[in-house]
């Protein structure tokens, strides 16, 4: 019962034929079939079964499915901008006791965004899908099990399962994003120089856009919870389906809270980045300071003994100039001072094994 479809629109405007499937069911029976231009059987199915789901996957020509729209009393204008990603998710009620839930986003296993649109009537659910996702296929497979609750309820309960699959796809993307944040954090601590700020800002923008999509879906699902206030829709969404929509709202709220924590985590990563850079700069400055401290007294002695004095004028004018071993002695004094400073820095824990042991103590 699982199908795969690829429907694309070429630049010339020619569209491939969509995959149109019908599933009519009650608790005891399930009828499923693919439709190829002849939609006359749908009328008989609507009379025989309490729940009929017509699923359209891929791009299509509205004129080609006009007989299908006529059966469900749906106008052509209601299919405008069907898979336009610039349009936001919205909910529409019609006077002929029809609910339209359009531009519902979901993500496939490759984390690519797609859209679906649903028309819910008293005995039917008409859905249009940009791509056939594994979550949608899972709902389709559940229809094949007579003991599943979805077979014992109406099309409103089927809509709940489809929306829940969309919410679950968001959760999968959010968890994938969380794994990426952990990887960035590890690289920041170990290899701060490999951090790309431009890529980081781009990823954060995607995360913010994802949160916006989830919020829109959360808002629409919240509106469905108050649909029982409209008398015209009492027969479309029953109490058991409303409980399911409330579950979707709660699940979406949890995802939003998780998204907020990830966005805050992203802000913390910037602080870690600048802190790591500061630590690296401090380490470099520390090394330079140690070298400067070692060579500073040596430079002082070299400058002192490099001054020009006349010993013939006074014996106080640098008598070291006439020492027999003055040069080796000067080098020895410089070497002793350098070694002494290195020993002092090592005992202070600035360099050497003592510094390493101090770091291991914190680990």
N, C-alpha and C positions, 0 to 999 in steps of 0.2 A: 504494500500500500504506500510505499515511499517512492517519490518521484524526484527527479532533478531536472531543472529547466533553466535555460539561459535565453532570455528575451532581451534583445537590444534594439535600439533605434539608430539607424544609420544616419549619416549627415544629410542624405537626400530626403529624409522624412519617411522612408519606407519602414514599416514595422513588421516584426515577425508575429506569427500567430501565437496567442497566449495558450497556456494550458488551463482549460476550464474543467473542473471536476465537481460532481454533485454527490453529496452524502445525505441520505434520508434515513432517519432512524427513529426507533422507539426502544423500549427496554428489551424487546424480544428479537427485533429484526434490524438489520443494517443493509441498506442498498447503496452501492457506490459505483460510479461510472464516470468516464470522461466524455465530455460533450464536444461535438465537432460541428458547430453551426446550427444544429437542430435542437431547440430548447423546448419543444412541445411537451416533452416528458415531465418537465418540471411542474407543470400545472397539475398533472395527475398525482405527482409525488406530494405536492402541498395538500391535496385532499386526503391522501392515504396516511401520511405520517405527520406526527405533531411537530417534528423538527426537521428542517431541511437546510443544509449548508451548501451554498454554491461558492466555490473558491476559484478565483481568477488569478493566475500567476503570470507575470510578464507584461510587456507593453501590448497595446491593442488599439484597434480602430473603433471608435465609439459607434460608428454606423454599423459595424459588423455585429456588435452585440446589442443593437437596439431592441430586438425581440426579447432579449433577456431583461433589459431595463423596463420594458413595457409590462412584463409579467409581474414585476415587483413594484410597479408604479413609481419609478425613479426617473427624474428628468435628466437630460443630457448635461445641463448646466451644473448638476451636482457632481459631475466627474471632471470638471475643469481643474487644471493644475493638480492632477491626482498624485503624481510622484515628483512634485516640485519641492526640492529641499529648502527653498527659501520660505515656504509657508510653514507656519507653526501648527502644532497639534490643537485641534479645536473640536468642540462638541456642538451639534446642531439638532434641534427638535423640529419635526415637521408636523403639519396639521393632520396628515393622513396616518398618524400613529406610526411614525418612522423615526428612528434615531440614527444619526450619522456621526461616526467617530473617525475623523480623517487625519492623515499625516501622523499616524502613530509610528514612532521610530523604534527600531530594534537593531541589534548588532549580531552579525554572523560570527562564525568561529574564527574568522580572520580579522575580527574587530572592525569590519566595514559597516557603515551605517546604511540601512534601508528603511523603507516606509511601507505602511499598510493602511488601508481605509476599510471601515466596516459600516454596513447598513443593517440595522437590527429591526426586524418586523415582528409581528405577533407569532408567526410560525416559521420564520426563516432568518438566516444570517447570510448576507452576501458580503464577501470579503475580496479585496483587491490587494495583491502583494507584489511588490517590486521584484523580490527574489523569494525563493522557497528556502526558508531557514530550517535548521535542524529542530529548533523548538516547535515550529509549526508542524513539522512532520511528526514530532512526538505526540502532539495533541491529536493529530489525525490517526496515529496508531492506537491511541487510547480509545478512540471510537470503536475499534474492533473488539474490545473486551466488554462483554455484556455485563459483567459484574461491576464495572467501574461506574462511579456515580454520574459521570458525564453522560452516560447513555440513558440514565433515568430522569434527566432534567431536560429543560427546553433549550432553545438557541441562546437565551441570555446567559445560561450557565456555561455554554460553549464559548461565548464571548469572554467571559471571566477567565477561562483557562488560556485563551489566546493572549489576553492582556497580561496575565501573569507570566506567560512565557516571554513577553516583551520586557517586563520588569526584570526577570531573571537574566536576560541578556545584558541589561545594564549592570547588574551585579557582577557578571563575569568580566565586563570591561573595567569596572572599578577595581576589582581585585587584581587584574592585570596591571592597571596603573599603579596600584600599591606596590606590586613587585618591582616595578621600574623605579619607584621612589627609593626603595630599600637598596637597590643596586647603585643608584646615584649617590646615596649617602655613604655606602661602603667605599666607592671610588673617591669621594671627597676626602675621606679621612686618610686613605692610603696613598692615592695619587691625585692630589689637589690640582696639579698642573694639567691633568687631562680633562678637567671640567670645561665644558663649552657653554658659556653663558647664553649665547644666541639659541642653541638647542634647548636649553633649560627654559628660557622664556617662552619658546614655541610650545613645549610640552605643557607648561602651566596654562597657556591660552587654550589648548585643547581640553584640559581638565575643566577649565571654567565653562567652556562651551558645552561640555558633557553635563555639567551640573545644571546648566540652563535647560537642556533637553529633559533631564530627569524632573526638574521642577515643573515644567509645562505638563508633563504626563501626570505628575502628582496632583496638579491642580485639576486636570480633567477627571481623574479618578475620584477626586473629592466631590466634584459636581455630580458624578453618577450616584454618589451616596445619598444625594438629596432629590433624586429623580422621582421618588414616591410622592413628593409634594405636588407633582403634576398629574392631574386626574387622567389625562389622555394617555399616560404611559404606564398605568397600573398593570396592564396586561402584558407589557413588554419585558419588564424586569421585576421578577418576584423576589420574595424576601430571602430565599436561599442564595440567589445570585447577588443580592445586595450585600449579604454577609461576605461573599467572595470578593466583591469590589472593596469592601472595607479592609479585607486582608491585603489586597493590592496596595491600598493607600498606606497601610502600616509598613508594608515591605518597602515601598518607595521612600517613606520617611526615614527608615533605617539607612537606606542607601544614601540619602541626602546627608544624614549625619556623618556617615562614613566619608563622603566626599568633602565635607567641611574639615574633617580631621586631616585628610590628605592635603587639602589646600593650605591649612595651617602648617602642615609638615613641610610643604614646599617653601613657605616663608622661612621656616627654621633652617632649611638647607642653604639658603642664601647667607644666613648668619654663620653657618658652619663653614661655608666657602670663604668668607672674608676672615673668619677666625683662623682657618688653616693657612691662608695666605699670610696673615699677620704672624703666625707661629713660624712659618718658613723664613720670613724676613727677620724675625727675632733671632733665629738660629744662625742665619748668615751674619747678622750684625754681631752676634756673640763670638763667632769664629774670628771675624775681623778685629773685634776688640781684644781678643786674646793675643792675636798676632801683634797688634799695636802695643799691647802692654809688655810683650816680650822684647820687642825691638826698640821700644822707647828709651830705656836706659842705655842700650847699646848705641843708639844714635847719639845720645847725650855724650857718652864717652868718646865716640868717634869725632864728634864735633869739638869736644874739649881738647883732645890731643891733636886735632888738625889745625888748631890756631897757631899762628906764627909768633914765636917769642925768641929774643936774643939772649942766650945763656951767658954770653960774655959780659952783658951789662949787669946782670944779677943772677946769683945762684937760685933765686926763687922763680926765675922765669922758666918754668917747666923743666926741672932737672931730669925727668924721665927721658928726655930726648938724647941724653948721653949715657943711658944705662946700656950695658952690654946685651942684656936679655930683655930690653924694653918691649920689643915687638911681640915675642912669645908671651911675655907676661900680660900684655894688654889683651891678647887673644884669650889667654886663660881666664882673666878676670871677666871678660864678656861671656865666655862659655859658662863660667860658674853662675853668673847672674841669670842667664837664660835657663839653665837647668834648674836653678832654685825657683824661678817663677813658675816653671812648668810643674814642679813638685807641689808648690803652693796651690796652683789651680786644680791639680788632680785631687789633693786632699780636700779642697773645698767642694769637690763634686762637679766642677764645670766641664772637665774632660776626663777621658779614660774609663776604666772599669768601674770606678766608684759611681760615675754617672749612670752607667748601664745597670748596676745593681739597684740604684735608686729608682729607675724606671720600672724594673721588674718588681719592686716592692709594691708599686701602685697597681700593677697587673694582678 
